[in-house]
Amino acid sequence: MKTKAIFLDMDGTVLDSQNNVSLKIKEVIDQLRNQGLYVFIATGRSAMEVKSLVPDGFEVDGIVASNGMEGHINEEVMFEHSLPVELVETIIAGARQKQVYYELFPYNAPRIMMAEDREFIEKAVEDPKPEEVEINEWISRKQAVRQDIVWTETLPEQAGYSKFYFFSRTTKHIDEWKEELERLKEHTSFTTSTSSSHNVEVMSDGINKASGIKEMVERYNLTREDTLAVGDSHNDLPMFEYVHHAVAMQNAPDDIKAITDDVTEFTCDEDGVAAYLQKTFLSDKADYKA
């Protein structure tokens, strides 16, 4: 492969099932960058979330966050796309009517939930965890309600919003909400994406991981042929279609594995992405033990 740029998903890829980043993947990324390769994060999480999850000293060449809505190179904001305020208000009203858990992501500020929706939002994350909900998603939702969000009476004025995240304890409920969002698309344009069977996210029209990666690639004077990406879920599909070499995690669903060029030997809980990158790009291949 003539790979020059590597794009890594967060959840289920760089993050393990407990939402931790191992020191092993940090070390491998450092080695890759020292050898002249570019390494980027491409995630559905916001840039603020990424920075709160990675260990001290974790460095990459750029972050494509919020499913392509924002791009950062170190402290520089490379690009930001914002949801129209009218759309934000319409979607919140719909979520309230359907009692759908939501998180609204402003730029440069904590996530927002409307105070009047607190009862049904908190009910959505009451223990016990539904068996079919993945533990990493459940941990993130519990933490969001407990400490990450701000309850507000009114939407902040002149705030740019990167995305909505919606969650439900049941697939039936979230599927009904997805259908409602599709009906809303008949009157206004926006993009939706899912990373599990229990969530859906809303971004600006035409925006996804691939569009964000394209902007990052152009900034570094690279081409699609230079790119490789590793991921595990359905919001990675646009990314996989764009890059030259697509790699699915061992813990990815079978339909994701079926459309990629390669699959890691190990899961996210076994440092699978570190093992794959070390074996593929670094000289000390035999040193890795999962």
C-alpha positions as CSV (number, residue, x, y, z in Angstrom):
1,M,0.0,0.0,0.0
2,K,1.1,3.6,-0.7
3,T,-0.7,4.8,2.4
4,K,0.3,8.3,3.6
5,A,-2.7,9.2,5.8
6,I,-4.5,7.0,8.3
7,F,-8.0,7.9,9.6
8,L,-9.2,6.2,12.8
9,D,-12.7,6.0,14.2
10,M,-13.1,6.3,18.0
11,D,-15.9,4.2,19.4
12,G,-15.2,0.5,18.9
13,T,-11.9,1.3,17.3
14,V,-9.5,3.5,19.2
15,L,-11.8,3.3,22.2
16,D,-12.4,-0.1,23.9
17,S,-15.9,-1.1,25.1
18,Q,-15.4,0.9,28.4
19,N,-14.5,4.0,26.4
20,N,-10.8,3.9,27.3
21,V,-7.8,4.6,25.0
22,S,-4.9,2.3,25.7
23,L,-1.3,3.6,26.0
24,K,-0.5,1.0,23.3
25,I,-2.4,2.8,20.6
26,K,-0.9,6.1,21.6
27,E,2.6,4.6,21.3
28,V,1.8,3.1,17.8
29,I,0.4,6.4,16.6
30,D,3.5,8.2,17.8
31,Q,5.7,5.7,15.9
32,L,3.7,6.0,12.7
33,R,3.9,9.8,12.8
34,N,7.7,9.6,13.5
35,Q,8.0,7.5,10.3
36,G,6.3,10.2,8.3
37,L,2.7,8.9,8.1
38,Y,-0.2,11.3,8.9
39,V,-2.6,10.0,11.5
40,F,-6.1,11.5,12.0
41,I,-9.2,10.8,14.1
42,A,-12.5,10.6,12.2
43,T,-15.3,10.2,14.7
44,G,-19.0,10.9,15.3
45,R,-18.0,12.4,18.7
46,S,-17.4,16.1,19.1
47,A,-13.9,17.5,19.2
48,M,-14.5,18.4,22.9
49,E,-15.4,14.8,23.6
50,V,-12.3,13.5,21.9
51,K,-10.0,15.7,23.9
52,S,-11.7,14.6,27.2
53,L,-11.2,10.9,26.3
54,V,-7.6,10.6,25.1
55,P,-4.7,10.2,27.5
56,D,-2.1,13.0,28.2
57,G,0.3,13.4,25.3
58,F,-2.0,11.8,22.7
59,E,-1.3,13.6,19.4
60,V,-2.6,13.3,15.9
61,D,-2.3,15.4,12.8
62,G,-6.0,16.4,12.8
63,I,-9.5,15.5,14.0
64,V,-12.6,15.1,11.8
65,A,-15.3,15.3,14.5
66,S,-19.1,15.2,14.7
67,N,-19.4,13.0,11.6
68,G,-17.6,15.6,9.4
69,M,-19.3,18.7,10.9
70,E,-16.0,20.1,12.3
71,G,-12.3,19.7,11.6
72,H,-9.4,20.6,13.8
73,I,-5.6,20.7,13.4
74,N,-4.1,21.2,16.8
75,E,-5.8,24.3,18.2
76,E,-6.8,25.6,14.7
77,V,-10.5,25.2,13.7
78,M,-10.1,24.1,10.1
79,F,-13.8,24.0,9.3
80,E,-17.2,24.1,11.1
81,H,-20.7,23.5,9.6
82,S,-23.7,24.5,11.6
83,L,-27.3,23.3,11.8
84,P,-29.8,26.0,11.1
85,V,-31.5,27.2,14.3
86,E,-34.9,26.7,12.7
87,L,-34.1,23.1,12.1
88,V,-32.8,22.7,15.6
89,E,-36.0,24.1,17.1
90,T,-38.2,21.9,14.9
91,I,-36.3,18.7,15.8
92,I,-36.4,19.4,19.5
93,A,-40.2,19.9,19.3
94,G,-40.5,16.6,17.5
95,A,-38.2,14.8,19.9
96,R,-40.3,16.1,22.8
97,Q,-43.5,14.9,21.2
98,K,-42.1,11.5,20.6
99,Q,-40.2,11.4,24.0
100,V,-36.9,10.7,22.3
101,Y,-33.6,11.2,24.3
102,Y,-31.4,13.8,22.6
103,E,-28.2,15.7,23.0
104,L,-27.6,18.9,21.1
105,F,-24.0,19.8,20.5
106,P,-23.1,23.6,20.4
107,Y,-19.6,24.6,19.3
108,N,-17.2,25.5,22.1
109,A,-19.7,24.7,24.8
110,P,-21.1,21.6,26.7
111,R,-24.0,19.6,25.2
112,I,-27.5,20.9,25.7
113,M,-30.8,19.4,26.8
114,M,-33.9,21.4,27.4
115,A,-34.9,21.6,31.1
116,E,-38.6,20.9,30.3
117,D,-37.5,17.5,28.8
118,R,-35.6,16.3,31.8
119,E,-38.1,13.8,33.0
120,F,-38.2,11.6,29.9
121,I,-34.5,12.1,29.1
122,E,-33.5,10.8,32.6
123,K,-36.0,8.0,32.4
124,A,-34.3,6.8,29.1
125,V,-31.0,6.1,31.0
126,E,-32.4,4.5,34.2
127,D,-30.8,1.3,35.3
128,P,-30.9,-1.6,34.5
129,K,-29.2,-1.3,31.1
130,P,-31.3,-2.9,28.4
131,E,-29.5,-6.2,27.4
132,E,-29.3,-5.2,23.7
133,V,-27.7,-1.8,24.3
134,E,-23.9,-1.9,24.0
135,I,-22.1,-1.1,27.2
136,N,-20.0,1.7,25.7
137,E,-23.1,3.6,24.5
138,W,-24.8,3.1,27.8
139,I,-21.8,4.4,29.7
140,S,-21.7,7.5,27.5
141,R,-25.3,8.3,28.0
142,K,-25.2,7.8,31.7
143,Q,-22.2,10.1,31.9
144,A,-23.8,12.7,29.7
145,V,-26.9,13.0,31.9
146,R,-24.9,12.8,35.1
147,Q,-22.1,15.4,34.3
148,D,-21.6,16.4,30.7
149,I,-24.8,18.2,29.7
150,V,-26.2,21.6,30.6
151,W,-30.0,21.8,31.2
152,T,-31.3,25.1,29.7
153,E,-34.6,26.9,29.6
154,T,-34.0,28.4,26.2
155,L,-31.6,27.8,23.3
156,P,-28.5,30.1,23.6
157,E,-28.6,32.9,21.1
158,Q,-26.1,33.0,18.2
159,A,-24.7,29.5,19.0
160,G,-23.5,27.3,16.2
161,Y,-24.7,23.6,16.5
162,S,-22.6,20.8,15.1
163,K,-25.1,17.9,15.5
164,F,-27.9,16.1,17.3
165,Y,-27.5,12.7,18.9
166,F,-30.6,10.6,19.6
167,F,-30.8,7.4,21.7
168,S,-33.5,5.0,22.7
169,R,-33.6,2.0,25.0
170,T,-35.5,0.0,22.3
171,T,-34.9,-0.3,18.5
172,K,-38.6,0.1,17.9
173,H,-38.7,3.5,19.4
174,I,-35.5,4.8,17.6
175,D,-36.7,3.3,14.3
176,E,-40.0,5.2,14.7
177,W,-38.0,8.4,15.3
178,K,-35.8,7.7,12.2
179,E,-39.0,7.4,10.2
180,E,-40.1,10.8,11.6
181,L,-36.8,12.3,10.6
182,E,-37.2,11.0,7.1
183,R,-40.6,12.6,6.8
184,L,-39.0,15.9,8.0
185,K,-36.4,15.6,5.2
186,E,-39.3,16.1,2.7
187,H,-39.5,19.7,3.9
188,T,-35.9,20.5,4.8
189,S,-32.5,19.0,4.0
190,F,-30.1,17.4,6.5
191,T,-28.1,14.2,6.8
192,T,-28.7,11.4,9.3
193,S,-26.2,8.7,10.4
194,T,-26.3,5.8,12.8
195,S,-23.4,4.1,14.8
196,S,-25.6,1.5,16.6
197,S,-29.1,0.1,16.3
198,H,-30.1,2.4,19.3
199,N,-29.1,5.8,18.0
200,V,-29.3,8.2,15.1
201,E,-27.5,11.5,14.6
202,V,-28.4,14.6,12.5
203,M,-25.9,16.8,10.6
204,S,-26.0,19.4,7.9
205,D,-27.0,18.3,4.4
206,G,-24.3,16.5,2.6
207,I,-22.0,16.2,5.6
208,N,-20.5,13.0,6.9
209,K,-17.1,11.5,7.7
210,A,-16.2,11.3,4.0
211,S,-16.8,15.0,3.4
212,G,-14.7,15.9,6.5
213,I,-11.9,13.6,5.4
214,K,-11.9,15.1,1.9
215,E,-11.4,18.5,3.4
216,M,-8.5,17.3,5.6
217,V,-6.9,15.4,2.7
218,E,-7.0,18.5,0.6
219,R,-5.5,20.6,3.4
220,Y,-2.5,18.3,3.5
221,N,-2.2,18.2,-0.3
222,L,-2.9,14.4,-0.3
223,T,-5.2,12.3,-2.5
224,R,-7.8,9.6,-1.9
225,E,-5.2,7.1,-3.1
226,D,-3.1,8.0,-0.1
227,T,-5.7,7.1,2.5
228,L,-6.6,4.2,4.8
229,A,-9.3,4.2,7.4
230,V,-10.2,1.9,10.3
231,G,-13.7,1.7,11.8
232,D,-16.5,-0.5,13.0
233,S,-20.0,0.9,12.4
234,H,-22.5,2.2,10.0
235,N,-21.5,5.9,10.3
236,D,-18.1,4.7,8.9
237,L,-19.7,3.6,5.6
238,P,-19.2,7.0,3.8
239,M,-15.6,7.0,5.1
240,F,-15.0,3.5,3.8
241,E,-16.4,4.4,0.4
242,Y,-14.1,7.4,0.1
243,V,-10.7,6.1,1.3
244,H,-8.5,3.9,-0.9
245,H,-8.2,1.1,1.7
246,A,-11.0,0.3,4.2
247,V,-10.4,-1.8,7.3
248,A,-13.1,-3.1,9.6
249,M,-12.5,-3.9,13.2
250,Q,-13.0,-7.6,14.3
251,N,-15.8,-6.4,16.5
252,A,-17.7,-4.7,13.6
253,P,-21.0,-6.2,12.3
254,D,-20.7,-8.7,9.5
255,D,-22.3,-6.4,7.0
256,I,-19.5,-3.8,7.6
257,K,-16.8,-6.5,7.4
258,A,-18.2,-7.6,4.0
259,I,-17.6,-4.3,2.3
260,T,-14.1,-3.5,3.5
261,D,-10.8,-4.5,2.1
262,D,-9.4,-5.9,5.3
263,V,-10.5,-6.9,8.9
264,T,-8.3,-6.6,12.0
265,E,-7.3,-9.8,13.7
266,F,-8.3,-8.5,17.2
267,T,-11.2,-6.5,18.7
268,C,-11.2,-3.1,20.2
269,D,-10.8,-4.7,23.7
270,E,-7.7,-6.5,22.5
271,D,-6.0,-3.3,21.0
272,G,-7.0,-4.6,17.6
273,V,-6.3,-1.3,15.8
274,A,-2.8,-1.0,17.3
275,A,-2.0,-4.6,16.3
276,Y,-3.2,-4.0,12.8
277,L,-1.2,-0.8,12.3
278,Q,1.9,-2.2,13.9
279,K,1.8,-5.3,11.7
280,T,1.1,-3.3,8.5
281,F,3.3,-0.3,8.8
282,L,6.0,-0.7,11.5
283,S,9.2,-2.7,11.4
284,D,8.9,-4.3,14.9
285,K,5.9,-6.4,13.8
286,A,6.7,-9.4,16.0
287,D,6.7,-7.4,19.2
288,Y,2.9,-7.0,19.5
289,K,1.0,-9.4,21.8
290,A,-2.8,-9.0,22.0
